[in-house]
Amino acid sequence: MKTAGGSDAAKRRAGERAAQDVTDGAVVGLGTGSTTAYAIEALGRAVDDGLEIRGIPTSFQSRQLALEVGIELTTLDAVDGVDLAIDGADQVADDPDTTGYGALIKGGGAAHTREKLVDAAADRFVVVADPSKLAGTLERSVPIEVIPDAHTVVADRLRELGGEPTLREAEGKDGPVVTDNGNLVLDCAFGPIDDPDSLATRLARLPGVVEHGLFVDLADVTYVGTDDGVETREY
Ligand code: 5RP
């Protein structure tokens, strides 16, 4: 369920802009995905130049990349707080006249459980995106991580909520995607999501749901890389 589209140049601009917000001594949440990867690489170069930071990865992928580029790693339970988290999104609600302005759909990389944990713990959550991620109303399928025993029961409850769930299938492996936490992912289409907060509350209540990919009232800023610069949305 990764988002297609979005130029690499735009992603790079967004990621590198976010890395500029990281100051010496910071504890940094390291999100997942191709846009955040540009931020992690930029932080690696800054570390080579003397920046001292500790990173908290949100997935196997971001941990591997952070190790490759030489970022010292830590964990949530070993720090007093997280200064800033940088993370991508599959869709960003971009209409300032709606209540869901700045809400996100995440989980295209099936990493949204740890991403939400780390992003929500940060004093400042910086989203990095390209213009293909912006939407007036969120409407992509919402990734929902479930414990394996729960997938059929949760799918039934999601249909009762008006959704159309699909168990995410793996590529390069038979059977379903298994998350870094050993769970499964249902991608649930709801059509246009006019009230992300209300849907988020209903999803969080379902037994067997570990975490869903609606991020409401969490982002502080989105950097949108474009063909020739970076646009900023402050929330
Ligand atoms: C992973 C995510 C990613 O941040 C999201 O899929 C965006 O990825 P990309 O920057 O590659 O488009 O939520 O779970």
Residues whose N, C-alpha, C, O or C-beta is under 5 A from the ligand:
A	BS01	5RP	T3 T32 G33 S34 T35 T36 D87 G88 A89 D90 K106 G107 G108 G109 A110 A111 H112
